[in-house]
Amino acid sequence: MASKKKTPSPKKTTTHKPAKPKGGKKLSTAKKPAPAPKEAPAKKPELAHAEIDNGLSASQMKELRRVLEQKRDELRRSINHRRDRDSVIDPSEIIEELEQASAGQQQDVQLRILDKEVKLLREIERALKKFDNGEYGLCEATGEPIGYARLNARPWARYSVTHKEELERAQREQSVLRPSR
């Protein structure tokens, strides 16, 4: 067997291959597909937004809304009942002066109660609107959370305990400064 000697062959033309980057990975010349667009974060429902802002859980919000709606319905029935009952009394039918005086006093008391119920109904409806606006549970003056304990005791509260105390203190100071009659 004869050994063959390698003879230099004529130069071949070769295509240029890209150099391998350090680390041994091949570079791809093909276009990569565009990355899928990131999905926008899902919008949270208003209740979840309010949960973060006012410090109340979803179950607390649901409970407080239920209490407000029940109280609103109760007040509406009471107001309608008082108005219907009070319209029945005819002072001209009362004969004796004592009966007239007693009926007048009773009517004054009923009107004061009716007035208080109407004002409370307005406060409750205001609180229910705040649920829809995502503002329920926030102090109207400071924007700070009112707190579940206060809202549980008074679901239509507009101010935090701290701010309400400041308002009452200022009111007392003002009444002391005013001269009595």
Secondary structure as UniProt FT lines:
FT   TURN            22..23
FT   HELIX           46..54
FT   HELIX           58..86
FT   TURN            87..88
FT   HELIX           91..93
FT   HELIX           97..133
FT   TURN            136..137
FT   TURN            140..142
FT   HELIX           148..153
FT   TURN            155..156
FT   HELIX           161..177
//
